[in-house]
Amino acid sequence: MLQTKNLTKVYKKKHAETVALDNVNIDFGDKGLIFVVGKSGSGKSTLLNLLGGLLRPTDGDVIINGQSGVEFSEGKLDNYRNSAVGFVFQEYNLFENSTVGANVKLALELQGKNADREVVDEILRKVELCDEDGKTYYDRRVNMLSGGQRQRVAIARALIKEPEIILADEPTGALDTDTGEEVFNLLKEISKQKLVIVVSHDRHSAQKFGDRVIELADGKIISDSNENYSGTNNGTVKEKKYTASKFPVKYALVTGVSSLKTNTFRLVLSVIISVMCLIVFGFLLASNFCDELKTELKTMYSEKSNMAVVWCGKKLPLDELTKLLDENGVKSANAELYATVIDIGTNLNLNHDEIIKKENPYFSLACYNNDWVAELNPETGEEVAKLTPDSRFIDKSLCRLPREYDEIAITDIKADLFIKYGYMSDEGEVIKITTPDDLIGKTITNRSMYPNNPKSFKICGVYSTEQSADYFRHYDVENYGLTSEQVAMGYTYELEEPAHTYFQSARNSIITFNFVCEGFFENSYENFEGFYCKLVQLSGNYSKDYALLNKIGKLVDDYSSHNFMQTSVTSFLYPVYFFNDLKPYTFPAACAIGAFALLVTLNFLIASVGDRNKEMCILRSLGAGKRSIIFVCIVESLMLALINFILSVAGTAVVCAIMNAVYYAKVFSVGIETVSLLLLISIAFSVISTAVLSLIMTHKKNT
């Protein structure tokens, strides 16, 4: 039983008031087809929305099965619509991109009931939504149906709930006359068992089909064709428990996707702007987290090398470093580095006359630090320094590490030059070198290590290091065609990045070392003016190696002034120092950019609120309450946040990769810290967006 008592609704806009309904009293009863007619603005739709619990009255009451509707909570009104009311609208209010079956069974699923196809097919046949063969339109998409068929889908969705009341707002307004009559015939049949209230402009149909016709004007009843009509089955008040809606996750996803797709251009533009901001945010975070040791270690791994040149300077005794390495089970070898300029032409006994004609960066890479040497045990040194005999040896048994103080082993990058330019004896004779075998027994003179008394060393081995020489070889101007404009005159070449970085890295790399026997430094000279260092074999495990080198760093005075790895601080670590200076500003700047990205996202979501009114209207009319609306907002916000997160992480990784390629070093990386903060800000986006959207949507719901 449905009644209104002194029902009044006043709309307030700024300082003006509009009386939509004025003290309306109607007893609708339990069943029958009741038409409410009147001109536009007479209060018809307002009455329907008040009866359905979509609006709250300004005064008066709606009596629902003997209970005061004014006393219903918002949740109970939602449950009332979910259980007892079926809405049919002029514009159908269907999910256009879904199937007929999906639209109809949604009403049943909101009630928490099992929406079997048989049940849906039965109701579709009842409203004549089937073809000539009796197959229902269950699998047909709504946007493929005619207007009359869509209205029948809306009626089927209302009926499947088994409601007490059908509320129809201009159900034939968008239909032709014949189709409209079919719809009214259907509603007439339904009204034999249920209360059907129709709001319409069509007085002719009202007179033809209605059991009762109520006319409104200016919010008041001006006529009632059957004021005493009760339409009750037995005159008793039925008690009914109303079921709370259970909103299916899949429909939240459908609604969220539908809302995002409403304005594709605006969505794409919003995502592009937001993601660009988040990429800058992510890169600033990556810059904030970069450091020298991480950069050197990851760059070394990228060069497929685990041999580190650890500098100690003169302040840290080698025995302390040796003890630390031994405690950690790390293999190492003593080494010492000079900082003197090398006489290239005679130092390696190369064919000076031929070389001097070339402006070849590869020559400089190979020869620049010939006086950098490491002591290796002749029995275990190959394993410690990860050396293997040059693959070009015909007889590899000729290759060994030094056993005497006047012996020396060189690397394959230096052997390349002898093979290319020839060997020049101290007497000036040029000897052709074909393979590393030809170098065994030849002597080289080191004048920079012993400027006053040059000493000669016999070559006893040629080794390939873990770090490949292939990259350096492509800077051989004679074989690979670098132009003279790409190199400078002399022996130090200023190449463009990343070549310059590799040129610098070779200066401190094991690939340019010479190898001598243990005890060489102690027995060969008294006044050493170079730098103490260690060749350290790392594990290749980032966490373990990082921890080890941090321990070494604590031993070394003025840690930042020493280069731990194979590569030059003055080259690729410049951006690390640059961004270190900016660290006080990068995080605040990242936060500001992140806030701007949030505003862009919110602007899109808020702007799309108007576009999603239809979806919200559908959900509300079916009984979905505040929680369901918030759930849809959460799903939509999460989907947008997920899109932004994935694209921003990918974009940040690309930007970091580009910057690393410029410097040819692993300066910037998308580590766990950067990803975590991008995820955190994405979650914050979702939470804030959900809160704002929920406030807007629930405010619209209650107005």
Sequence and secondary structure as in RCSB ss.txt:
>XXXX:A:sequence
MLQTKNLTKVYKKKHAETVALDNVNIDFGDKGLIFVVGKSGSGKSTLLNLLGGLLRPTDGDVIINGQSGVEFSEG
KLDNYRNSAVGFVFQEYNLFENSTVGANVKLALELQGKNADREVVDEILRKVELCDEDGKTYYDRRVNMLSGGQR
QRVAIARALIKEPEIILADEPTGALDTDTGEEVFNLLKEISKQKLVIVVSHDRHSAQKFGDRVIELADGKIISDS
NENYSGTNNGTVKEKKYTASKFPVKYALVTGVSSLKTNTFRLVLSVIISVMCLIVFGFLLASNFCDELKTELKTM
YSEKSNMAVVWCGKKLPLDELTKLLDENGVKSANAELYATVIDIGTNLNLNHDEIIKKENPYFSLACYNNDWVAE
LNPETGEEVAKLTPDSRFIDKSLCRLPREYDEIAITDIKADLFIKYGYMSDEGEVIKITTPDDLIGKTITNRSMY
PNNPKSFKICGVYSTEQSADYFRHYDVENYGLTSEQVAMGYTYELEEPAHTYFQSARNSIITFNFVCEGFFENSY
ENFEGFYCKLVQLSGNYSKDYALLNKIGKLVDDYSSHNFMQTSVTSFLYPVYFFNDLKPYTFPAACAIGAFALLV
TLNFLIASVGDRNKEMCILRSLGAGKRSIIFVCIVESLMLALINFILSVAGTAVVCAIMNAVYYAKVFSVGIETV
SLLLLISIAFSVISTAVLSLIMTHKKNT
>XXXX:A:secstr
 EEEEEEEEEEEETTEEEEEEEEEEEEEESSEEEEEE  TTSSHHHHHHHHTTSS  SEEEEEETTEEGGG  HH
HHHHHHHHHEEEEETT    TTSBHHHHHHHHHHHTT    HHHHHHHHHHTT B TTS BSTTSBGGGS HHHH
HHHHHHHHHTT  SEEEEESTTTTS HHHHHHHHHHHHHHTTTSEEEEEES HHHHHHH SEEEEEETTEEEEET
TTT    SSS             HHHHHHHHHHHHHTTHHHHHHHHHHHHHHHHHHHHHHHHHH  HHHHHHHHH
HHTT  EEEEEEETTS HHHHHHHHHHTT  EEEEEE      HHHHT B HHHHTT   HHHHHHHTTTT EEE
E TTTHHHHHT EE TT SSGGG     STTEEEEEHHHHHHHHHH EE TTS EE   SGGGGTT EEEETTTS
SSS EEEEEEEEEE SS SHHHHTT HHHH   GGGS SSS     TTHHHHHHHHHTSGGG EEEETTHHHHH 
S   SEEEEEEE  S HHHHHHHHHHHHHHSSSGGGS  SSS TTTTTHHHHHHHHHHHHHHHHHHHHHHHHHHH
HHHHHHHTTGGGHHHHHHHHHTT  HHHHHHHHHHHHHHHHHHHHHHHHHHHHHHHHHHHHHHTS      HHHH
HHHHHHHHHHHHHHHHHHHHHHHHHHT 
